[in-house]
């Protein structure tokens, strides 16, 4: 399946689809619950989303994590490529 790649100059996309962010955060939380500061909720993600509540800034996801290093690892492992299925409205 083709995937959208992050811009090499930025190290990743600045915004991601809300549904993708929710699914990746939920998956990460189930694997690493002690690394998370607060629970993931779709309502909260939609409230911080931009572009008609369809995209969320990756930097806003930092609020879920206890440590900056953990957030950096999450971005590196989960936010570098976004499947095209999530990017229909981008």
N, C-alpha and C positions, 0 to 999 in steps of 0.2 A: 504494500500500500504506500503510495507516495506521501511524503511528509513535508511540511513547511519547515524550512531551516531558519535558524536565527541569523541575524546579521553578524558576520564575523567581527565587525568593528565594535559592536556593542556587547557581545558575549551573551546575547539572548534577547527575546522579544521584550518590549516594554509593557505590552498589554497582552492578556490572554483571555480566551472566552471564559465566561463565568462557570459554565458547566464543566469545562476541562479543569479549571482551578479547583472547583469543589471535589471532583472525583480524585484528583491527584492528592489534595490535602487529606481527604478521607482515607485514602489508601496509605499515605505516609503516617497518619495518626494511628491507624490500626497496627502498623509495624513498629512504631516508635512513640508510644503514648507519653512517655516521660519527657520527651523533647518538646512537647507542645505546651503552650501557656494557656490557651483557651480552646473550647470546642469549636468545630467548624459548623457553620450553619449557612444554608443557602440564602436565607433572608439577609444575613449580615453581608454576604458577598454581593448580593444585588444592591444593597444600600450603599456600598462603596464603589460600585461599578460606574463606569462612564459610558458614553456612546449608547444612549437608550438602554442602559442596564444590561448590555450584552458583553462588555469587556471590562476586566478589572486590571488595574496597574499591578504589575508583579511586586513592586516595592510595598504596596499596601498589604501583601500577604505576610510580610515580616511580623505583623502584630500577633500571629498565631504561634510564633516560635519563642522559646525561652532564650536562645542564644543566637547571636548573629552568624556564627560559624555553621550552626545547624541549618539556618535559612539559606546560607550560601551553598551548602551541600544539596539541599532540596532543589534550589534553582538549577544547579548543575545537572542533577540527575533526572529531574522531572519537567523542566521548563525550556529545554533547549530545542526540542522539536515538538510540534503540535500536529497531530493527525489531521488530515484534510476534512474528516467528518465534522470536526469542531469548528472549522474555519469557513463554513458556508456563507455566513453573513459578515465576514470580515472584509 
